[in-house]
């Protein structure tokens, strides 16, 4: 496929580019060590042979990432499920817009679940360049069907970057026949108050149609709800809340980003559920007459409603809400044993936070809020 050159800096690698990139990755000591840690039973020469035998990124995913993510899911969760019943046509290509807990695992699990449920391909992944800490990570994510969201540009260049990203997403769906995964907002909602940023919708509407509604319809947007019973990064998010409270100019370091990525990948998640909502094309035309400002606000509101309705709620969500409010309103939704288990879990997460001037009451409130917020939004949406 002759992909327009304007996308060269951000798109996944084409099949023709892969052999050279494979060689660069295999020559990188950090990448070699990572691969051998994941496949200790396979000689490195055999891993190299299998990699070079892959003709495109989908093959790489099926040969390497699919079994790897399956093993991680078995080790780091107690079950991973998806309800795709709201999406009838599995041969179409979709843009899955979801709430966001972890940049690596969120789309990785989605891809294997789509394959398991009979969809024809996986997803291309929108990933911020702030997470591409080492050159081998930058190469690996592009091998793994990721396209780059350029967040570290000067302000005057951001508009052009957004236009190019919008054009690429439309090209990927219409011409490459790829699905896309993108988070509903830049960065994670650290308090789990998942809300779609209108800026994300406006970016997607920059290309692909005469009107904003036509542009969004061309992407076949499907709201996706991701529910983790336990968020492996919850204690890191709580820590960052206090750091920003105590120092408003605090910013995470590259080491912080790497620790978040490692924790998100390998940390325990309990039960995990993916819930697809109907494609928004079913109701977009109802909003086409609205002024542009109101149009994007209403699209975001309806998508949030669908995402919030889709939460899979666990005993910890109900326990957290009662503990946060000092009530027993949801006591019928959990047992005494489940409450005790969750309280011990929260105490364990607090113990992991290493901070000078550690504010235990504040941190506990932040942790409880993360688990209570999905329940609060679910109730409001219903």
ABEGO torsion letter per residue (X at the ends): XBBBAAAAAABBBBAAAAAAAAAAAAABAAAAAAAAAABAABBAAAAAAAAAABABAAAAAAAAAAAAAAAAAAAABAEBBBBAAABABAABBBBBBBBBABAAAAAAAAAAAAAAAGBABBBBBBBBAAABABAAAAAAAAAAGBBBBBAABBAAAAAAAAAAAAAAAAAAAAAAGBBBBBBABBEBBAAGBBBBBAAAAAAAAABGBABAAAAAAAAGBBBBBBBBABBAAAAAAAAAAAAAAABAABBBBAAAAAAAAAAAAABBAEBBBBBBBBBAAAAAAAAAABBAAAAAAAAAAAAAAAAAAABBBBAAAAAAAAAAAGBAAAAAABBAAAAAAAAAAAAAAAAABBBBGBBAAAAAAAAAAAAAAAAAAAAAAX
